[in-house]
Amino acid sequence: MKEQNQQSTITEIVERDYKEKLDKRKKEISYYQEKTEELGLKSTKRFTEYHPDPSKSMLTGVTFAHRDLESVVESMANRQPWAVISGLNPSGPLHFGHKQIFEEVLWMQKQGAEVFIPVTNDESYLVGKVKSLSESRKTAYEKVIPSIIAMGFSPEKTHIFVNSDYPDLYNLAIDISKHLTLNKVYKVFGFGENEEGENPGTIFYRGGVQLAQILLPQYEEFGGKKPSIVPVGIDQYPYILLARDAALKKGFVPPAATFVKFEEGLDGKGKMSASRPNSAIFLTDDLENVKRKIKSAYTGGSPSATFQKEHGGVPEICPIYQLRAYHFTNNNELKEQCSTGNILCGECKKQAVEEVSEYITEHQTKLSIAKTKINDYLLKKPIKSILTE
């Protein structure tokens, strides 16, 4: 009787775990569907079907929606000038969540885009992710920029700038701020409801500096107005909204945007983030750390191998599945294997360790050379057009 009760308890735990994971999958799918509808976005499926060589991010459904992608498609097809802008916060080294975005940006460059990459060390400091501007600046030059270069960007068509080292950006922010109202900025970002952690600098950053980064490629010094696109997470939509509004008032082309799904952190507690080091695999991690993080990661599998073989896993909420499908393996094949129980988590993690280790080893061999080439990628062009009549 005691053994029977124990078995009954184990079965209940296994079934409850499976139900919780199915509920989590349903919630995640609903989140992106609801956001797409709420914000009036379009699916990227049509573009993926008709483009002869769509990006891996689009094929896997990671890039799932867009706003005004059509504005750059014509330039892409006719080999006319267009730009892509994608920045990041240098509070730590690049991780695989960043890699996902920058591989999409690299694909866009191969389609003809001029690439602009703001490294927002000012934001890192203002929101309290680092103790000083110098700390985030050091991280930018020592850990972030070399990893971006090592991914294979062309120096002729890539313009990287660390915000605090490119003061002309702040003149653009002043110029753009004049075309927005404080009420508009407050409404878009929800100021007035919760200002915890905010300060005058964060308001200027969001209502001026961030928009200056997005609209920078359309200023006279960079060839004037042109189509542009910003690949972002859905949480960054307010910036796109404000930038489109400011662009119209400046006589620029409103920037388009593609929206990407968050890559699940290895701890299963939200998106991969530098603020939770064990949730992320950094491109600077040593191989032992990679192995440790993957082996201890949360999964969409079951505590019971027997149950998983019968019912399958839940790949959509599994960080190991996402890590492999988004970056390495055939998405459909792995999803089929996981959801039918034909691969268990131990084997999947083993393969993930091999794939990630191979990539990181190759990436890190390129870093020393990349560090010597930083100067070739830095944007130094002065912006004088708004200071002269």
C-alpha positions as CSV (number, residue, x, y, z in Angstrom):
1,M,0.0,0.0,0.0
2,K,2.9,2.4,0.9
3,E,4.6,1.8,-2.5
4,Q,1.2,2.3,-4.3
5,N,0.7,5.6,-2.6
6,Q,4.2,6.7,-3.4
7,Q,3.7,5.8,-7.1
8,S,0.4,7.7,-7.1
9,T,2.1,10.8,-5.7
10,I,4.9,10.6,-8.3
11,T,2.3,10.3,-11.1
12,E,0.4,13.3,-9.8
13,I,3.7,15.4,-9.7
14,V,4.6,14.3,-13.3
15,E,1.1,15.1,-14.6
16,R,0.9,18.4,-12.8
17,D,4.4,19.4,-14.2
18,Y,3.2,18.5,-17.8
19,K,0.0,20.6,-17.4
20,E,1.9,23.6,-16.1
21,K,4.2,23.5,-19.1
22,L,1.3,23.2,-21.5
23,D,-0.3,26.2,-19.8
24,K,2.9,28.1,-20.1
25,R,3.1,27.3,-23.8
26,K,-0.5,28.4,-24.3
27,K,0.2,31.7,-22.5
28,E,3.3,32.4,-24.5
29,I,1.6,31.7,-27.9
30,S,-1.3,34.0,-26.8
31,Y,1.1,36.7,-25.7
32,Y,2.6,37.2,-29.2
33,Q,-0.7,36.8,-31.0
34,E,-2.4,39.3,-28.8
35,K,0.5,41.8,-29.1
36,T,0.5,41.5,-32.9
37,E,-3.2,42.3,-33.0
38,E,-3.1,45.0,-30.3
39,L,-0.3,46.9,-32.0
40,G,-1.7,46.4,-35.6
41,L,1.4,44.5,-36.7
42,K,1.7,42.2,-39.7
43,S,3.1,38.6,-39.8
44,T,6.4,38.1,-41.6
45,K,5.1,34.8,-43.2
46,R,4.3,36.5,-46.5
47,F,7.9,37.9,-46.8
48,T,9.4,34.6,-45.8
49,E,7.4,32.8,-48.5
50,Y,8.4,35.1,-51.3
51,H,12.0,36.0,-50.5
52,P,14.5,33.6,-52.2
53,D,16.7,33.5,-49.1
54,P,14.9,34.6,-45.9
55,S,16.8,34.8,-42.7
56,K,17.0,31.9,-40.3
57,S,15.2,34.0,-37.7
58,M,12.3,34.5,-40.0
59,L,12.2,30.8,-41.1
60,T,12.1,29.6,-37.4
61,G,9.4,32.2,-36.5
62,V,11.6,34.0,-34.1
63,T,11.1,37.2,-36.2
64,F,7.3,36.9,-36.2
65,A,5.9,40.3,-37.0
66,H,6.7,43.7,-38.6
67,R,5.6,47.2,-39.0
68,D,6.0,48.6,-42.5
69,L,8.6,46.1,-43.8
70,E,7.4,46.9,-47.3
71,S,9.2,50.2,-47.1
72,V,12.6,48.5,-47.2
73,V,11.6,45.6,-49.5
74,E,11.6,47.9,-52.5
75,S,15.0,49.3,-51.7
76,M,16.3,45.8,-51.1
77,A,15.0,44.5,-54.4
78,N,16.2,47.6,-56.4
79,R,19.6,47.8,-54.6
80,Q,18.7,51.3,-53.4
81,P,20.1,52.7,-50.1
82,W,18.5,51.6,-46.9
83,A,19.7,51.2,-43.3
84,V,19.3,48.9,-40.3
85,I,19.8,50.2,-36.7
86,S,20.3,47.8,-33.8
87,G,21.8,48.9,-30.5
88,L,22.5,47.2,-27.2
89,N,23.2,48.0,-23.6
90,P,26.8,47.2,-22.6
91,S,26.1,46.0,-19.1
92,G,27.9,42.7,-19.9
93,P,29.3,40.6,-22.7
94,L,27.2,39.5,-25.6
95,H,25.1,36.4,-25.0
96,F,23.1,34.2,-27.3
97,G,20.0,36.4,-27.1
98,H,22.1,39.2,-28.6
99,K,23.6,36.8,-31.1
100,Q,20.1,36.0,-32.4
101,I,19.5,39.7,-33.1
102,F,22.9,40.5,-34.7
103,E,22.7,37.5,-37.0
104,E,19.4,39.0,-38.3
105,V,21.2,42.3,-38.7
106,L,24.1,40.6,-40.5
107,W,21.6,39.0,-42.9
108,M,20.1,42.4,-43.6
109,Q,23.6,43.7,-44.4
110,K,24.0,40.9,-46.9
111,Q,20.8,42.1,-48.5
112,G,22.3,45.6,-49.0
113,A,21.7,47.5,-45.8
114,E,24.0,50.0,-44.2
115,V,24.3,48.9,-40.5
116,F,24.4,51.3,-37.6
117,I,25.1,49.9,-34.1
118,P,24.8,52.3,-31.1
119,V,26.3,50.9,-27.9
120,T,24.3,52.6,-25.2
121,N,26.7,52.9,-22.3
122,D,24.9,56.1,-21.3
123,E,21.7,54.2,-20.8
124,S,23.5,51.4,-18.8
125,Y,24.6,54.1,-16.4
126,L,21.3,56.0,-16.2
127,V,19.2,53.0,-15.4
128,G,21.7,51.7,-12.8
129,K,23.0,48.6,-14.6
130,V,26.6,49.8,-14.0
131,K,28.3,51.9,-11.4
132,S,29.8,54.4,-13.9
133,L,30.0,55.5,-17.5
134,S,33.6,54.4,-17.6
135,E,32.6,50.9,-16.5
136,S,30.1,50.5,-19.3
137,R,32.5,52.1,-21.8
138,K,35.2,49.7,-20.9
139,T,32.8,46.7,-21.4
140,A,31.8,48.1,-24.7
141,Y,35.3,48.2,-26.1
142,E,36.7,45.1,-24.4
143,K,33.8,42.7,-24.7
144,V,30.9,43.9,-26.8
145,I,32.4,45.5,-29.9
146,P,35.0,42.7,-30.6
147,S,32.2,40.1,-30.4
148,I,30.1,42.0,-33.0
149,I,33.1,42.4,-35.3
150,A,33.9,38.7,-34.9
151,M,30.4,37.8,-36.2
152,G,31.5,38.8,-39.7
153,F,30.2,42.4,-40.3
154,S,31.7,44.4,-43.2
155,P,33.8,47.4,-42.0
156,E,32.7,49.4,-45.1
157,K,29.0,49.0,-44.2
158,T,29.1,48.9,-40.4
159,H,29.1,52.0,-38.2
160,I,29.5,51.3,-34.5
161,F,29.5,54.1,-31.9
162,V,29.6,54.2,-28.1
163,N,27.2,56.9,-27.2
164,S,29.3,58.8,-24.7
165,D,32.2,58.9,-27.3
166,Y,30.0,60.3,-30.0
167,P,28.7,63.6,-28.6
168,D,27.2,64.7,-31.9
169,L,24.4,62.2,-31.1
170,Y,23.3,64.5,-28.3
171,N,22.9,67.4,-30.7
172,L,20.6,65.2,-32.8
173,A,18.7,64.3,-29.7
174,I,18.1,68.0,-29.0
175,D,17.0,68.5,-32.6
176,I,14.5,65.6,-32.4
177,S,13.3,66.5,-28.9
178,K,11.9,69.7,-30.3
179,H,9.5,67.8,-32.5
180,L,7.9,65.9,-29.6
181,T,5.9,66.9,-26.6
182,L,6.6,65.8,-23.0
183,N,3.0,64.7,-22.8
184,K,3.5,62.4,-25.8
185,V,6.7,60.9,-24.2
186,Y,4.9,60.4,-20.9
187,K,1.9,58.8,-22.5
188,V,4.0,56.3,-24.6
189,F,6.2,55.2,-21.8
190,G,3.6,55.3,-19.0
191,F,5.2,58.1,-17.0
192,G,2.9,59.3,-14.3
193,E,1.9,55.8,-13.4
194,N,5.2,54.5,-12.1
195,E,8.4,56.5,-12.1
196,E,10.5,54.2,-9.9
197,G,14.0,54.3,-11.1
198,E,13.5,57.2,-13.5
199,N,15.4,60.4,-13.5
200,P,15.7,63.4,-15.8
201,G,18.4,61.6,-17.8
202,T,16.2,58.6,-18.5
203,I,13.5,60.8,-19.8
204,F,15.9,62.6,-22.2
205,Y,17.4,59.3,-23.2
206,R,14.0,57.8,-24.1
207,G,12.5,60.9,-25.6
208,G,15.6,62.1,-27.4
209,V,18.8,60.0,-27.5
210,Q,17.1,56.7,-28.4
211,L,15.2,58.4,-31.3
212,A,18.4,60.1,-32.4
213,Q,20.0,56.7,-32.8
214,I,17.1,55.4,-34.9
215,L,16.9,58.5,-37.2
216,L,20.7,59.1,-37.4
217,P,21.1,57.4,-40.9
218,Q,18.6,59.8,-42.4
219,Y,20.6,63.0,-41.7
220,E,22.4,64.7,-44.5
221,E,25.9,63.4,-43.4
222,F,24.7,59.8,-44.1
223,G,23.0,60.4,-47.4
224,G,19.7,61.9,-46.3
225,K,16.3,60.4,-45.9
226,K,16.0,56.7,-46.8
227,P,14.0,53.6,-45.7
228,S,15.3,52.1,-42.5
229,I,14.4,49.2,-40.2
230,V,14.9,48.4,-36.5
231,P,14.9,44.7,-35.3
232,V,13.6,44.8,-31.7
233,G,11.8,42.9,-29.0
234,I,8.1,43.6,-28.7
235,D,8.7,45.6,-25.5
236,Q,10.6,48.2,-27.6
237,Y,7.6,49.2,-29.6
238,P,7.2,52.5,-27.8
239,Y,10.5,53.7,-29.3
240,I,9.4,52.7,-32.8
241,L,6.1,54.6,-32.3
242,L,7.9,57.8,-31.2
243,A,10.6,57.5,-33.9
244,R,8.0,57.2,-36.6
245,D,6.1,60.3,-35.3
246,A,9.3,62.3,-35.1
247,A,10.4,61.1,-38.6
248,L,7.3,62.5,-40.2
249,K,7.8,65.9,-38.5
250,K,11.4,65.9,-39.7
251,G,10.4,65.0,-43.2
252,F,12.2,61.7,-42.9
253,V,10.9,58.2,-43.9
254,P,9.2,56.6,-40.9
255,P,11.4,53.7,-39.7
256,A,10.1,50.2,-40.1
257,A,10.6,47.5,-37.5
258,T,10.7,43.7,-37.3
259,F,9.8,42.1,-34.0
260,V,11.6,39.1,-32.5
261,K,10.6,36.7,-29.8
262,F,12.5,36.7,-26.6
263,E,15.0,33.9,-26.2
264,E,14.1,32.0,-23.0
265,G,16.7,32.1,-20.2
266,L,18.3,28.8,-19.2
267,D,16.7,29.3,-15.7
268,G,13.2,29.3,-17.2
269,K,12.4,32.6,-15.4
270,G,12.1,35.0,-18.4
271,K,14.2,36.1,-21.3
272,M,17.9,35.5,-21.4
273,S,19.6,38.4,-19.5
274,A,23.0,39.5,-18.4
275,S,21.4,40.5,-15.0
276,R,20.9,36.8,-14.3
277,P,24.2,35.3,-15.4
278,N,23.0,31.7,-15.1
279,S,20.2,32.4,-17.5
280,A,22.5,33.3,-20.4
281,I,25.4,31.7,-22.3
282,F,27.8,34.5,-23.0
283,L,30.0,34.5,-26.1
284,T,33.0,34.9,-23.7
285,D,32.1,31.9,-21.4
286,D,34.6,29.2,-21.0
287,L,33.5,25.7,-22.1
288,E,33.2,24.3,-18.6
289,N,30.8,27.1,-17.8
290,V,28.8,26.4,-20.9
291,K,28.5,22.7,-20.0
292,R,27.5,23.5,-16.4
293,K,24.8,26.0,-17.5
294,I,23.3,23.8,-20.1
295,K,23.3,20.7,-17.9
296,S,21.5,22.5,-15.1
297,A,19.0,24.3,-17.4
298,Y,15.2,24.2,-17.1
299,T,13.6,22.2,-19.9
300,G,10.2,21.5,-21.5
301,G,10.6,17.8,-20.7
302,S,9.2,15.7,-17.9
303,P,10.8,14.4,-14.7
304,S,9.8,11.0,-15.9
305,A,11.5,9.5,-18.9
306,T,8.7,7.0,-19.4
307,F,6.0,9.8,-19.3
308,Q,8.0,11.9,-21.8
309,K,8.5,9.0,-24.2
310,E,4.7,8.6,-24.2
311,H,3.5,12.2,-24.1
312,G,6.5,14.1,-25.5
313,G,8.0,17.3,-24.3
314,V,6.9,20.9,-24.7
315,P,9.6,22.4,-27.0
316,E,8.0,25.9,-27.3
317,I,8.9,26.8,-23.7
318,C,12.2,25.0,-23.5
319,P,15.4,27.1,-23.5
320,I,17.5,24.2,-24.7
321,Y,15.1,23.6,-27.7
322,Q,15.3,27.4,-28.4
323,L,19.0,27.5,-28.1
324,R,19.4,24.7,-30.6
325,A,16.6,25.5,-33.0
326,Y,17.2,29.3,-33.1
327,H,21.0,29.0,-33.6
328,F,22.0,25.5,-34.9
329,T,19.6,22.7,-35.7
330,N,16.7,22.2,-38.2
331,N,13.8,23.7,-36.3
332,N,11.1,21.4,-37.6
333,E,13.0,18.2,-37.1
334,L,14.0,19.0,-33.5
335,K,10.5,20.1,-32.7
336,E,9.1,16.8,-34.0
337,Q,11.6,14.8,-32.1
338,C,10.9,16.6,-28.8
339,S,7.1,16.8,-29.0
340,T,6.8,13.0,-29.9
341,G,9.2,11.9,-27.1
342,N,11.8,10.6,-29.6
343,I,14.6,12.6,-27.9
344,L,14.9,13.1,-24.1
345,C,16.3,16.1,-22.4
346,G,19.6,14.4,-21.4
347,E,20.5,13.6,-25.0
348,C,19.2,17.1,-26.2
349,K,21.4,18.8,-23.6
350,K,24.4,16.7,-24.7
351,Q,24.0,17.8,-28.3
352,A,23.4,21.4,-27.2
353,V,26.8,21.4,-25.3
354,E,28.5,20.1,-28.4
355,E,26.9,22.7,-30.7
356,V,27.4,25.7,-28.4
357,S,31.0,24.7,-27.5
358,E,31.9,24.4,-31.2
359,Y,30.5,27.9,-31.9
360,I,32.0,29.6,-28.9
361,T,35.5,28.0,-29.5
362,E,35.4,29.3,-33.1
363,H,34.1,32.7,-32.1
364,Q,36.7,33.2,-29.3
365,T,39.5,32.5,-31.7
366,K,38.4,35.5,-33.7
367,L,38.3,38.0,-30.8
368,S,42.0,38.8,-30.6
369,I,42.0,39.9,-34.3
370,A,38.7,41.6,-33.9
371,K,40.1,43.8,-31.1
372,T,42.8,45.1,-33.5
373,K,40.1,46.2,-36.0
374,I,37.8,48.2,-33.7
375,N,38.9,51.5,-35.2
376,D,37.9,50.4,-38.7
377,Y,34.2,50.1,-37.5
378,L,33.8,53.2,-35.3
379,L,31.6,56.0,-36.5
380,K,33.5,59.3,-36.3
381,K,31.8,61.4,-38.9
382,P,30.8,64.9,-37.4
383,I,27.2,66.0,-37.8
384,K,27.2,69.7,-38.7
385,S,24.1,70.0,-40.9
386,I,21.9,71.0,-37.9
387,L,24.4,73.5,-36.7
388,T,24.7,75.5,-39.8
389,E,22.2,77.5,-41.9
